[in-house]
């Protein structure tokens, strides 16, 4: 029981490890001055509303107090794909022999021959156990 539960937990953890090691995503952060305003993982970070393009009338210089940081976390993109031809001859021989012998373990059952298939048993006219007073105790 415990072994089966541990097996399921371990296989789920390994599946998640493979999934997250091959997945890449970006983390966007928006700072206004020194304060962190927004963090977004799969979308764009929203700004604080202090766009310098909207205030260009009063100021000659565009000095922005806001800054955006984008971190790209790349996953593993070079996976090794092996084919049967990449194996050595001994490994190919072993693998093909193993598969052949494993598939031949599961042979279909032979058709069972029932010799009295169409034989109908005789009809009981009387209950023999009650008539002979024979009971199983």
N, CA, C and O atoms as a MOPAC input file, in Angstrom:
PM7 MOZYME 1SCF
protein

 N      0.83100 1    -1.19300 1     0.00000 1
 C      0.00000 1     0.00000 1     0.00000 1
 C      0.87500 1     1.25600 1     0.00000 1
 O      0.70000 1     2.14500 1    -0.83300 1
 N      1.81100 1     1.31600 1     0.93800 1
 C      2.68600 1     2.48500 1     1.03700 1
 C      3.61100 1     2.53800 1    -0.17900 1
 O      3.93200 1     3.61500 1    -0.68200 1
 N      4.03100 1     1.36800 1    -0.63900 1
 C      4.91400 1     1.31400 1    -1.80300 1
 C      4.21000 1     1.86000 1    -3.05200 1
 O      4.82000 1     2.56300 1    -3.85700 1
 N      2.94000 1     1.53600 1    -3.20300 1
 C      2.18300 1     2.02500 1    -4.35900 1
 C      1.98700 1     3.53700 1    -4.28800 1
 O      2.07000 1     4.22500 1    -5.30500 1
 N      1.72800 1     4.04900 1    -3.09700 1
 C      1.53900 1     5.49800 1    -2.92800 1
 C      2.84800 1     6.23300 1    -3.19700 1
 O      2.85300 1     7.26400 1    -3.86800 1
 N      3.96000 1     5.70700 1    -2.67400 1
 C      5.25800 1     6.32900 1    -2.92600 1
 C      5.62100 1     6.27400 1    -4.41400 1
 O      6.23300 1     7.20100 1    -4.94400 1
 N      5.24400 1     5.19300 1    -5.07100 1
 C      5.50800 1     5.06500 1    -6.50600 1
 C      4.73600 1     6.13400 1    -7.28400 1
 O      5.28300 1     6.74700 1    -8.20000 1
 N      3.48000 1     6.35700 1    -6.92800 1
 C      2.67700 1     7.37600 1    -7.61700 1
 C      3.21100 1     8.78000 1    -7.35900 1
 O      3.24800 1     9.60500 1    -8.27200 1
 N      3.62400 1     9.05900 1    -6.12600 1
 C      4.16800 1    10.37900 1    -5.79100 1
 C      5.47200 1    10.62400 1    -6.53600 1
 O      5.68300 1    11.71000 1    -7.07800 1
 N      6.34200 1     9.63100 1    -6.56700 1
 C      7.63100 1     9.77800 1    -7.25100 1
 C      7.45200 1     9.95400 1    -8.75900 1
 O      8.12200 1    10.78900 1    -9.36600 1
 N      6.56100 1     9.18300 1    -9.36000 1
 C      6.36300 1     9.32700 1   -10.79900 1
 C      5.70600 1    10.65800 1   -11.14000 1
 O      6.00500 1    11.22900 1   -12.18800 1
 N      4.81500 1    11.17300 1   -10.28400 1
 C      4.23900 1    12.49600 1   -10.51800 1
 C      5.30200 1    13.58300 1   -10.37400 1
 O      5.32000 1    14.53500 1   -11.15400 1
 N      6.17500 1    13.45300 1    -9.39600 1
 C      7.23800 1    14.43600 1    -9.19900 1
 C      8.20700 1    14.44300 1   -10.38800 1
 O      8.63200 1    15.51000 1   -10.83000 1
 N      8.55300 1    13.28100 1   -10.90000 1
 C      9.44100 1    13.21500 1   -12.06100 1
 C      8.78100 1    13.78500 1   -13.31400 1
 O      9.44700 1    14.43300 1   -14.12200 1
 N      7.49100 1    13.55300 1   -13.48200 1
 C      6.78100 1    14.12700 1   -14.62500 1
 C      6.75800 1    15.65200 1   -14.53700 1
 O      6.93700 1    16.33600 1   -15.54500 1
 N      6.53700 1    16.18700 1   -13.32900 1
 C      6.56200 1    17.64200 1   -13.14700 1
 C      7.96600 1    18.19800 1   -13.37200 1
 O      8.11500 1    19.28500 1   -13.92900 1
 N      8.98400 1    17.47500 1   -12.95100 1
 C     10.35900 1    17.91500 1   -13.16600 1
 C     10.68200 1    18.01900 1   -14.65800 1
 O     11.29300 1    18.99300 1   -15.09700 1
 N     10.27700 1    17.02900 1   -15.42200 1
 C     10.51000 1    17.06900 1   -16.86800 1
 C      9.72300 1    18.21400 1   -17.50100 1
 O     10.23600 1    18.91100 1   -18.37600 1
 N      8.48600 1    18.41100 1   -17.06400 1
 C      7.66300 1    19.48200 1   -17.62200 1
 C      8.27000 1    20.84400 1   -17.34300 1
 O      8.39400 1    21.66000 1   -18.25600 1
 N      8.65300 1    21.10900 1   -16.09500 1
 C      9.16700 1    22.42900 1   -15.73900 1
 C     10.59800 1    22.65800 1   -16.21400 1
 O     11.00600 1    23.80900 1   -16.36800 1
 N     11.36600 1    21.61000 1   -16.44800 1
 C     12.72400 1    21.81800 1   -16.96000 1
 C     12.72800 1    22.15800 1   -18.44200 1
 O     13.68100 1    22.76800 1   -18.92600 1
 N     11.69500 1    21.78300 1   -19.16700 1
 C     11.63700 1    22.09800 1   -20.58700 1
 C     10.78600 1    23.32000 1   -20.89200 1
 O     10.72700 1    23.75600 1   -22.04100 1
 N     10.12500 1    23.88200 1   -19.88500 1
 C      9.25200 1    25.03300 1   -20.09700 1
 C     10.04000 1    26.32300 1   -19.86300 1
 O     10.79600 1    26.42300 1   -18.89700 1
 N      9.86500 1    27.29800 1   -20.73900 1
 C     10.51900 1    28.59100 1   -20.54500 1
 C      9.44000 1    29.66400 1   -20.39800 1
 O      8.36600 1    29.55900 1   -20.99000 1
 N      9.73300 1    30.69400 1   -19.60600 1
 C      8.76600 1    31.75600 1   -19.37400 1
 C      9.49300 1    33.05000 1   -19.04700 1
 O     10.69200 1    33.04000 1   -18.76700 1
 N      8.76900 1    34.16900 1   -19.08200 1
 C      9.34500 1    35.48000 1   -18.79700 1
 C      8.70100 1    36.05600 1   -17.54700 1
 O      7.52000 1    35.83400 1   -17.27700 1
 N      9.49400 1    36.79700 1   -16.79400 1
 C      9.01600 1    37.51500 1   -15.60900 1
 C      9.26200 1    38.99900 1   -15.86200 1
 O     10.40300 1    39.42800 1   -16.03100 1
 N      8.19100 1    39.77400 1   -15.88700 1
 C      8.30100 1    41.20800 1   -16.11600 1
 C      8.01000 1    41.94300 1   -14.81400 1
 O      7.04500 1    41.63600 1   -14.11500 1
 N      8.86900 1    42.93000 1   -14.49700 1
 C      8.71700 1    43.74100 1   -13.28200 1
 C      8.66500 1    45.20800 1   -13.69100 1
 O      9.41600 1    45.64300 1   -14.56400 1
 N      7.76900 1    45.97100 1   -13.05300 1
 C      7.66200 1    47.40300 1   -13.32100 1
 C      7.97900 1    48.15000 1   -12.02900 1
 O      7.31900 1    47.96200 1   -11.00800 1
 N      8.99700 1    48.99800 1   -12.09300 1
 C      9.40800 1    49.81600 1   -10.95800 1
 C      9.02900 1    51.26100 1   -11.23200 1
 O      9.17200 1    51.74400 1   -12.35500 1
 N      8.55300 1    51.94300 1   -10.21900 1
 C      8.32100 1    53.38400 1   -10.28900 1
 C      9.21800 1    53.99100 1    -9.21000 1
 O      8.90700 1    53.92300 1    -8.02100 1
 N     10.31300 1    54.57300 1    -9.63000 1
 C     11.32200 1    55.03600 1    -8.68100 1
 C     12.06000 1    53.81800 1    -8.15100 1
 O     12.64600 1    53.05600 1    -8.92000 1
 N     12.02900 1    53.63700 1    -6.84800 1
 C     12.64100 1    52.46900 1    -6.22500 1
 C     11.59700 1    51.43400 1    -5.80500 1
 O     11.95300 1    50.37300 1    -5.29100 1
 N     10.32600 1    51.72800 1    -6.01800 1
 C      9.24300 1    50.85200 1    -5.55000 1
 C      8.80400 1    49.90500 1    -6.66000 1
 O      8.63700 1    50.30600 1    -7.81200 1
 N      8.62400 1    48.66000 1    -6.29500 1
 C      8.12300 1    47.65200 1    -7.22500 1
 C      6.61000 1    47.79800 1    -7.30700 1
 O      5.91700 1    47.71000 1    -6.29300 1
 N      6.09900 1    48.02000 1    -8.50800 1
 C      4.66800 1    48.24600 1    -8.68300 1
 C      3.95600 1    46.96300 1    -9.09700 1
 O      2.92900 1    46.61800 1    -8.51200 1
 N      4.47900 1    46.25100 1   -10.09200 1
 C      3.77300 1    45.08600 1   -10.60000 1
 C      4.76900 1    44.03200 1   -11.07000 1
 O      5.84300 1    44.34800 1   -11.58200 1
 N      4.38300 1    42.76900 1   -10.88200 1
 C      5.15200 1    41.62600 1   -11.36700 1
 C      4.18800 1    40.75200 1   -12.15200 1
 O      3.11100 1    40.41100 1   -11.66200 1
 N      4.56900 1    40.39100 1   -13.36000 1
 C      3.74300 1    39.51500 1   -14.19300 1
 C      4.60600 1    38.38900 1   -14.73500 1
 O      5.75500 1    38.59900 1   -15.12500 1
 N      4.04100 1    37.20300 1   -14.75300 1
 C      4.82100 1    36.04800 1   -15.19100 1
 C      4.56800 1    35.72800 1   -16.66300 1
 O      5.52300 1    35.61400 1   -17.43200 1
 N      3.32700 1    35.58300 1   -17.06900 1
 C      3.04400 1    35.19900 1   -18.44800 1
 C      2.43900 1    36.33200 1   -19.26700 1
 O      2.09800 1    36.12500 1   -20.43200 1
 N      2.29600 1    37.52400 1   -18.69000 1
 C      1.70100 1    38.64500 1   -19.41600 1
 C      2.56100 1    39.89100 1   -19.19700 1
 O      3.60100 1    39.82800 1   -18.54000 1
 N      2.12000 1    41.02200 1   -19.75400 1
 C      2.85800 1    42.27400 1   -19.58600 1
 C      2.53000 1    42.88900 1   -18.22300 1
 O      1.38800 1    42.84600 1   -17.76600 1
 N      3.54600 1    43.45700 1   -17.59100 1
 C      3.33800 1    44.10600 1   -16.30300 1
 C      2.65200 1    45.45200 1   -16.53400 1
 O      3.02600 1    46.19400 1   -17.44200 1
 N      1.64800 1    45.76600 1   -15.71000 1
 C      0.94600 1    47.03800 1   -15.87000 1
 C      1.80000 1    48.16600 1   -15.29500 1
 O      2.53300 1    47.98400 1   -14.32300 1
 N      1.68500 1    49.33400 1   -15.92400 1
 C      2.51500 1    50.45600 1   -15.47900 1
 C      1.78000 1    51.25700 1   -14.40500 1
 O      0.62300 1    50.97400 1   -14.09200 1
 N      2.45700 1    52.25400 1   -13.84600 1
 C      1.90100 1    53.01100 1   -12.73400 1
 C      1.10700 1    54.23200 1   -13.18600 1
 O      0.55000 1    54.94300 1   -12.34900 1
 N      1.04200 1    54.48900 1   -14.48100 1
 C      0.27000 1    55.61200 1   -14.99500 1
 C      1.06900 1    56.88000 1   -15.17300 1
 O      0.48700 1    57.91600 1   -15.49600 1
 N      2.34800 1    56.85000 1   -14.98300 1
 C      3.19100 1    58.03500 1   -15.13300 1
 C      3.96700 1    57.94300 1   -16.44500 1
 O      5.19400 1    57.84500 1   -16.44300 1
 N      3.25300 1    57.97300 1   -17.54700 1
 C      3.89200 1    57.90000 1   -18.86000 1
 C      4.49000 1    59.25700 1   -19.19900 1
 O      3.83800 1    60.28900 1   -19.04000 1
 N      5.72600 1    59.25000 1   -19.66500 1
 C      6.40200 1    60.50400 1   -20.00600 1
 C      5.92600 1    61.04600 1   -21.35200 1
 O      6.10900 1    62.23300 1   -21.62200 1
 N      5.32600 1    60.22100 1   -22.20000 1
 C      4.82100 1    60.69900 1   -23.47900 1
 C      3.62500 1    61.62400 1   -23.28300 1
 O      3.40100 1    62.53900 1   -24.07500 1
 N      2.85500 1    61.37700 1   -22.21800 1
 C      1.67900 1    62.21100 1   -21.97100 1
 C      2.05500 1    63.54900 1   -21.35000 1
 O      1.24500 1    64.47400 1   -21.38900 1
 N      3.23300 1    63.69100 1   -20.78700 1
 C      3.63700 1    64.92200 1   -20.09600 1
 C      4.68700 1    65.67600 1   -20.91800 1
 O      5.45300 1    66.44400 1   -20.33800 1
 N      4.75400 1    65.49800 1   -22.19300 1
 C      5.79100 1    66.12300 1   -23.01900 1
 C      5.54700 1    67.61500 1   -23.24900 1
 O      6.46200 1    68.30900 1   -23.69200 1
 N      4.37300 1    68.12500 1   -22.97200 1
 C      4.08100 1    69.53700 1   -23.22000 1
 C      4.86000 1    70.44600 1   -22.28100 1
 O      5.38600 1    71.47000 1   -22.71500 1
 N      4.94400 1    70.09200 1   -21.00600 1
 C      5.53600 1    70.97500 1   -20.00500 1
 C      7.04800 1    70.81000 1   -19.88900 1
 O      7.72800 1    71.74000 1   -19.45500 1
 N      7.57600 1    69.68700 1   -20.25500 1
 C      8.99500 1    69.42900 1   -20.04400 1
 C      9.70500 1    69.27900 1   -21.38200 1
 O      9.16700 1    68.70000 1   -22.32500 1
 N     10.88600 1    69.79500 1   -21.44600 1
 C     11.68700 1    69.66800 1   -22.65900 1
 C     12.40300 1    68.31500 1   -22.71500 1
 O     12.58500 1    67.73900 1   -23.78800 1
 N     12.80600 1    67.81600 1   -21.53300 1
 C     13.53600 1    66.54800 1   -21.47000 1
 C     12.59500 1    65.43600 1   -21.01500 1
 O     11.70500 1    65.65600 1   -20.19300 1
 N     12.80000 1    64.28100 1   -21.54400 1
 C     12.02300 1    63.12000 1   -21.11600 1
 C     12.83800 1    62.34100 1   -20.08800 1
 O     13.65900 1    61.49900 1   -20.45000 1
 N     12.61500 1    62.61600 1   -18.83800 1
 C     13.29900 1    61.88900 1   -17.76800 1
 C     12.23800 1    61.00200 1   -17.11200 1
 O     11.29600 1    61.50100 1   -16.49600 1
 N     12.39600 1    59.72200 1   -17.24500 1
 C     11.40700 1    58.79100 1   -16.73600 1
 C     11.87400 1    58.23700 1   -15.39200 1
 O     13.02500 1    57.83400 1   -15.23000 1
 N     10.95200 1    58.23000 1   -14.44000 1
 C     11.28400 1    57.63200 1   -13.14100 1
 C     10.92000 1    56.15500 1   -13.12100 1
 O     11.25600 1    55.44000 1   -12.17700 1
 N     10.24000 1    55.70300 1   -14.15200 1
 C      9.81300 1    54.29700 1   -14.21000 1
 C     10.80400 1    53.47900 1   -15.02900 1
 O     11.44600 1    53.97900 1   -15.95300 1
 N     10.90200 1    52.22500 1   -14.66600 1
 C     11.73500 1    51.31000 1   -15.46000 1
 C     11.09900 1    49.91900 1   -15.44300 1
 O     10.43400 1    49.52800 1   -14.48400 1
 N     11.31700 1    49.21300 1   -16.49800 1
 C     10.80300 1    47.85000 1   -16.65400 1
 C     11.97900 1    46.88700 1   -16.72300 1
 O     12.97700 1    47.14400 1   -17.39600 1
 N     11.84100 1    45.78600 1   -16.02200 1
 C     12.84300 1    44.72500 1   -16.07900 1
 C     12.17100 1    43.46600 1   -16.62100 1
 O     11.07200 1    43.10300 1   -16.20000 1
 N     12.83000 1    42.82400 1   -17.53700 1
 C     12.31800 1    41.58500 1   -18.12500 1
 C     13.37300 1    40.51000 1   -17.93700 1
 O     14.51000 1    40.64800 1   -18.38600 1
 N     12.97700 1    39.43600 1   -17.26600 1
 C     13.86300 1    38.28500 1   -17.07600 1
 C     13.29100 1    37.12800 1   -17.87700 1
 O     12.13100 1    36.75500 1   -17.70100 1
 N     14.09500 1    36.56800 1   -18.74700 1
 C     13.68300 1    35.42000 1   -19.54400 1
 C     14.35400 1    34.19000 1   -18.96700 1
 O     15.58100 1    34.09000 1   -18.96000 1
 N     13.55400 1    33.25600 1   -18.48300 1
 C     14.06800 1    31.99500 1   -17.95700 1
 C     13.84800 1    30.93100 1   -19.02000 1
 O     12.72300 1    30.49100 1   -19.25800 1
 N     14.93700 1    30.52900 1   -19.65000 1
 C     14.84600 1    29.55500 1   -20.72700 1
 C     14.91400 1    28.14500 1   -20.16100 1
 O     15.69300 1    27.84500 1   -19.25700 1
 N     14.08700 1    27.31300 1   -20.71500 1
 C     14.10600 1    25.90200 1   -20.34900 1
 C     15.05400 1    25.14600 1   -21.25400 1
 O     15.69500 1    25.72300 1   -22.13200 1
 N     15.13000 1    23.89000 1   -21.03400 1
 C     16.00500 1    23.04300 1   -21.84400 1
 C     15.36600 1    22.86900 1   -23.21100 1
 O     14.23800 1    22.38600 1   -23.31400 1
 N     16.07300 1    23.25700 1   -24.25500 1
 C     15.50900 1    23.14600 1   -25.59000 1
 C     16.24400 1    22.13400 1   -26.45500 1
 O     15.83700 1    21.88800 1   -27.59000 1
 N     17.29600 1    21.55500 1   -25.95400 1
 C     18.03100 1    20.55700 1   -26.71500 1
 C     17.83800 1    19.20200 1   -26.04700 1
 O     18.59800 1    18.81600 1   -25.15900 1
 N     16.82400 1    18.50000 1   -26.48200 1
 C     16.55900 1    17.17700 1   -25.95300 1
 C     17.18200 1    16.13200 1   -26.85900 1
 O     17.17500 1    16.26500 1   -28.08300 1
 N     17.71100 1    15.11000 1   -26.25300 1
 C     18.36300 1    14.05800 1   -27.03200 1
 C     17.29300 1    13.07200 1   -27.48800 1
 O     16.59200 1    12.47300 1   -26.67300 1
 N     17.18400 1    12.92000 1   -28.77000 1
 C     16.23300 1    11.98600 1   -29.34800 1
 C     17.02200 1    10.83700 1   -29.95100 1
 O     17.77000 1    11.02000 1   -30.91100 1
 N     16.85200 1     9.67100 1   -29.39100 1
 C     17.59000 1     8.50300 1   -29.86700 1
 C     16.67700 1     7.65000 1   -30.73300 1
 O     15.47400 1     7.55700 1   -30.48700 1
 N     17.25100 1     7.04400 1   -31.72800 1
 C     16.49600 1     6.14100 1   -32.58000 1
 C     17.11700 1     4.74500 1   -32.48500 1
 O     18.17000 1     4.55200 1   -31.87800 1
 N     16.43900 1     3.79200 1   -33.09500 1
 C     16.90300 1     2.40900 1   -33.04700 1
 C     18.23500 1     2.25800 1   -33.76600 1
 O     19.05100 1     1.41500 1   -33.39100 1
 N     18.46400 1     3.07100 1   -34.80400 1
 C     19.70000 1     2.97100 1   -35.56800 1
 C     20.89800 1     3.53300 1   -34.80000 1
 O     22.03800 1     3.21300 1   -35.13900 1
 N     20.67200 1     4.36100 1   -33.77400 1
 C     21.76700 1     4.91600 1   -32.98700 1
 C     22.36300 1     3.90100 1   -32.01800 1
 O     23.45900 1     4.11100 1   -31.49900 1
 N     21.66000 1     2.81700 1   -31.77200 1
 C     22.14900 1     1.80300 1   -30.84200 1
 C     23.22200 1     0.94700 1   -31.50300 1
 O     23.29500 1     0.84100 1   -32.72700 1
 N     24.04900 1     0.34500 1   -30.66400 1
 C     25.05500 1    -0.57000 1   -31.19100 1
 C     24.38600 1    -1.86700 1   -31.60700 1
 O     23.22700 1    -2.11000 1   -31.27100 1
 N     25.11200 1    -2.69600 1   -32.33600 1
 C     24.51900 1    -3.92500 1   -32.86400 1
 C     24.06200 1    -4.85600 1   -31.74500 1
 O     22.98600 1    -5.44700 1   -31.82900 1
 N     24.88100 1    -4.99100 1   -30.69000 1
 C     24.52700 1    -5.87500 1   -29.57900 1
 C     23.26800 1    -5.37800 1   -28.86500 1
 O     22.42300 1    -6.17400 1   -28.45300 1
 N     23.15400 1    -4.07100 1   -28.72500 1
 C     21.96600 1    -3.50900 1   -28.08300 1
 C     20.72700 1    -3.70200 1   -28.95400 1
 O     19.64500 1    -3.99100 1   -28.44300 1
 N     20.88400 1    -3.54400 1   -30.25400 1
 C     19.76400 1    -3.78100 1   -31.16200 1
 C     19.31700 1    -5.23900 1   -31.11300 1
 O     18.12200 1    -5.53500 1   -31.09300 1
 N     20.29300 1    -6.14000 1   -31.09300 1
 C     19.98400 1    -7.57000 1   -31.03500 1
 C     19.25700 1    -7.91400 1   -29.74300 1
 O     18.25900 1    -8.63400 1   -29.76100 1
 N     19.75500 1    -7.40000 1   -28.62200 1
 C     19.11600 1    -7.66500 1   -27.33500 1
 C     17.70100 1    -7.10800 1   -27.30400 1
 O     16.77800 1    -7.79000 1   -26.85800 1
 N     17.52100 1    -5.89000 1   -27.76800 1
 C     16.21400 1    -5.24900 1   -27.71900 1
 C     15.20600 1    -5.96600 1   -28.60600 1
 O     14.06600 1    -6.18600 1   -28.19600 1
 N     15.61200 1    -6.33000 1   -29.81300 1
 C     14.68700 1    -7.03000 1   -30.70300 1
 C     14.34300 1    -8.42200 1   -30.16900 1
 O     13.19800 1    -8.85700 1   -30.29100 1
 N     15.31200 1    -9.12800 1   -29.58100 1
 C     15.05100 1   -10.44100 1   -28.99700 1
 C     14.12500 1   -10.33500 1   -27.79200 1
 O     13.23300 1   -11.16400 1   -27.61200 1
 N     14.33700 1    -9.32100 1   -26.97700 1
 C     13.48800 1    -9.11700 1   -25.80000 1
 C     12.05200 1    -8.82200 1   -26.20500 1
 O     11.11700 1    -9.38600 1   -25.63600 1
 N     11.87200 1    -7.94400 1   -27.18300 1
 C     10.51900 1    -7.60000 1   -27.62400 1
 C      9.84500 1    -8.81000 1   -28.25600 1
 O      8.66400 1    -9.05100 1   -28.00700 1
 N     10.56000 1    -9.56500 1   -29.05600 1
 C      9.98700 1   -10.75000 1   -29.69600 1
 C      9.55200 1   -11.77900 1   -28.66100 1
 O      8.45300 1   -12.32600 1   -28.75300 1
 N     10.41500 1   -12.04900 1   -27.66600 1
 C     10.06300 1   -13.04500 1   -26.65300 1
 C      8.95100 1   -12.54000 1   -25.74100 1
 O      8.12700 1   -13.33100 1   -25.28200 1
 N      8.91500 1   -11.23500 1   -25.46900 1
 C      7.85700 1   -10.68600 1   -24.61100 1
 C      6.50900 1   -10.76200 1   -25.30900 1
 O      5.50300 1   -11.08200 1   -24.67700 1
 N      6.47800 1   -10.47500 1   -26.59900 1
 C      5.21100 1   -10.53300 1   -27.32800 1
 C      4.70600 1   -11.96200 1   -27.48900 1
 O      3.49600 1   -12.18200 1   -27.56100 1
 N      5.60800 1   -12.93300 1   -27.54600 1
 C      5.18200 1   -14.32200 1   -27.68500 1
 C      4.74100 1   -14.93800 1   -26.36900 1
 O      4.23800 1   -16.06200 1   -26.36600 1
 N      4.91000 1   -14.24900 1   -25.25700 1
 C      4.39700 1   -14.76300 1   -23.99100 1
 C      2.87700 1   -14.77400 1   -23.98600 1
 O      2.26000 1   -15.61800 1   -23.33700 1
 N      2.28300 1   -13.85400 1   -24.69600 1
 C      0.84200 1   -13.68300 1   -24.64600 1
 C      0.19300 1   -14.31000 1   -25.87100 1
 O     -0.22400 1   -13.61800 1   -26.80000 1
 N      0.11900 1   -15.61500 1   -25.85200 1
 C     -0.53800 1   -16.31500 1   -26.93900 1
 C     -2.02000 1   -16.43300 1   -26.60800 1
 O     -2.41000 1   -16.47000 1   -25.44100 1
 N     -2.81500 1   -16.48900 1   -27.62600 1
 C     -4.24700 1   -16.64600 1   -27.41100 1
 C     -4.56600 1   -18.03200 1   -26.88600 1
 O     -3.83500 1   -18.98900 1   -27.13900 1
 N     -5.65300 1   -18.12900 1   -26.16000 1
 C     -6.06500 1   -19.42600 1   -25.63200 1
 C     -6.61300 1   -20.29300 1   -26.75800 1
 O     -7.26000 1   -19.80700 1   -27.68600 1
 N     -6.33900 1   -21.57600 1   -26.65300 1
 C     -6.87600 1   -22.50700 1   -27.63800 1
 C     -8.38400 1   -22.62300 1   -27.43300 1
 O     -8.89300 1   -22.44500 1   -26.32700 1
 N     -9.07500 1   -22.92300 1   -28.51000 1
 C    -10.51900 1   -23.05000 1   -28.40300 1
 C    -10.84500 1   -24.27600 1   -27.57000 1
 O    -10.38300 1   -25.38200 1   -27.84900 1
 N    -11.64600 1   -24.05600 1   -26.54500 1
 C    -11.98900 1   -25.17000 1   -25.67200 1
 C    -13.06900 1   -26.02000 1   -26.33500 1
 O    -14.08200 1   -25.51400 1   -26.81700 1
 N    -12.82200 1   -27.30600 1   -26.34100 1
 C    -13.77700 1   -28.23900 1   -26.93000 1
 C    -14.61200 1   -28.83200 1   -25.81200 1
 O    -14.10000 1   -29.51700 1   -24.92500 1
 N    -15.87600 1   -28.56400 1   -25.87000 1
 C    -16.79900 1   -29.10300 1   -24.86500 1
 C    -17.50800 1   -30.29100 1   -25.50400 1
 O    -18.29500 1   -30.12700 1   -26.43600 1
 N    -17.22000 1   -31.50700 1   -24.99000 1
 C    -17.78200 1   -32.68700 1   -25.67500 1
 C    -19.30000 1   -32.81300 1   -25.53000 1
 O    -19.95500 1   -33.34800 1   -26.42500 1
 N    -19.86000 1   -32.34100 1   -24.44400 1
 C    -21.29700 1   -32.51000 1   -24.22200 1
 C    -22.00200 1   -31.15600 1   -24.28700 1
 O    -22.82700 1   -30.83300 1   -23.43200 1
 N    -21.67500 1   -30.38600 1   -25.29100 1
 C    -22.21900 1   -29.03200 1   -25.39600 1
 C    -23.72800 1   -29.05200 1   -25.62900 1
 O    -24.45300 1   -28.23000 1   -25.06900 1
 N    -24.19500 1   -29.97100 1   -26.43900 1
 C    -25.60800 1   -30.01600 1   -26.79400 1
 C    -26.38200 1   -31.03400 1   -25.96100 1
 O    -27.53300 1   -31.33600 1   -26.27500 1
 N    -25.78300 1   -31.55500 1   -24.93000 1
 C    -26.43600 1   -32.54100 1   -24.07200 1
 C    -27.30800 1   -31.80800 1   -23.05900 1
 O    -26.82900 1   -30.89200 1   -22.39000 1
 N    -28.53700 1   -32.18000 1   -22.93400 1
 C    -29.42800 1   -31.59600 1   -21.92900 1
 C    -29.56700 1   -32.58900 1   -20.79000 1
 O    -29.82600 1   -33.76700 1   -21.03300 1
 N    -29.40300 1   -32.14300 1   -19.55600 1
 C    -29.51800 1   -33.06900 1   -18.42700 1
 C    -30.97100 1   -33.52900 1   -18.25900 1
 O    -31.89800 1   -32.85900 1   -18.71600 1
 N    -31.15900 1   -34.67300 1   -17.60300 1
 C    -32.53100 1   -35.16800 1   -17.40900 1
 C    -33.30100 1   -34.27000 1   -16.43000 1
 O    -32.71700 1   -33.64700 1   -15.54400 1
 N    -34.60700 1   -34.22200 1   -16.61400 1
 C    -35.44600 1   -33.41300 1   -15.73800 1
 C    -35.64200 1   -34.15100 1   -14.42000 1
 O    -35.85900 1   -35.36300 1   -14.40100 1
 N    -35.56500 1   -33.41200 1   -13.32400 1
 C    -35.76700 1   -33.99400 1   -12.00600 1
 C    -37.26700 1   -34.05300 1   -11.70800 1
 O    -37.96800 1   -33.04200 1   -11.73600 1
 N    -37.71900 1   -35.23600 1   -11.43200 1
 C    -39.13400 1   -35.41300 1   -11.11900 1
 C    -39.36000 1   -35.23100 1    -9.63200 1
 O    -40.37900 1   -34.67300 1    -9.22600 1
 N    -38.43400 1   -35.68700 1    -8.82000 1
 C    -38.56300 1   -35.56300 1    -7.36700 1
 C    -37.24900 1   -35.06400 1    -6.80700 1
 O    -36.19300 1   -35.25600 1    -7.40800 1
 N    -37.31800 1   -34.41800 1    -5.64700 1
 C    -36.12200 1   -33.93900 1    -4.96600 1
 C    -35.52300 1   -35.12200 1    -4.22300 1
 O    -36.08800 1   -35.57800 1    -3.22900 1
 N    -34.39700 1   -35.61900 1    -4.68700 1
 C    -33.81300 1   -36.84200 1    -4.15900 1
 C    -33.30300 1   -36.63200 1    -2.73800 1
 O    -33.37100 1   -37.55600 1    -1.92700 1
 N    -32.79600 1   -35.45200 1    -2.41400 1
 C    -32.27700 1   -35.20500 1    -1.06300 1
 C    -33.38600 1   -35.27900 1    -0.02800 1
 O    -33.18000 1   -35.82200 1     1.05700 1
 N    -34.54800 1   -34.74900 1    -0.34000 1
 C    -35.66000 1   -34.84000 1     0.62200 1
 C    -36.24200 1   -36.24500 1     0.68800 1
 O    -36.64100 1   -36.72100 1     1.75100 1
 N    -36.28300 1   -36.89600 1    -0.46300 1
 C    -36.86800 1   -38.23500 1    -0.47900 1
 C    -36.00200 1   -39.21300 1     0.30800 1
 O    -36.54200 1   -40.06000 1     1.01900 1
 N    -34.67400 1   -39.12300 1     0.20400 1
 C    -33.78600 1   -40.04100 1     0.91900 1
 C    -33.39600 1   -39.52700 1     2.28700 1
 O    -32.69500 1   -40.22300 1     3.02100 1
 N    -33.83100 1   -38.31700 1     2.66000 1
 C    -33.51300 1   -37.69000 1     3.94700 1
 C    -32.00600 1   -37.56100 1     4.14500 1
 O    -31.47700 1   -37.89600 1     5.20500 1
 N    -31.32600 1   -37.07100 1     3.11400 1
 C    -29.87800 1   -36.85700 1     3.15600 1
 C    -29.64700 1   -35.35200 1     3.15700 1
 O    -29.96800 1   -34.66900 1     2.18500 1
 N    -29.08700 1   -34.83600 1     4.25500 1
 C    -28.85000 1   -33.38500 1     4.39500 1
 C    -27.38900 1   -33.14300 1     4.70700 1
 O    -26.74500 1   -33.95400 1     5.37100 1
 N    -26.86700 1   -32.02600 1     4.22800 1
 C    -25.51000 1   -31.65300 1     4.52900 1
 C    -25.53500 1   -30.80600 1     5.80900 1
 O    -26.20400 1   -29.77500 1     5.88300 1
 N    -24.79500 1   -31.27100 1     6.79500 1
 C    -24.77700 1   -30.56000 1     8.08200 1
 C    -23.43400 1   -29.87400 1     8.25400 1
 O    -23.20200 1   -29.21700 1     9.26800 1

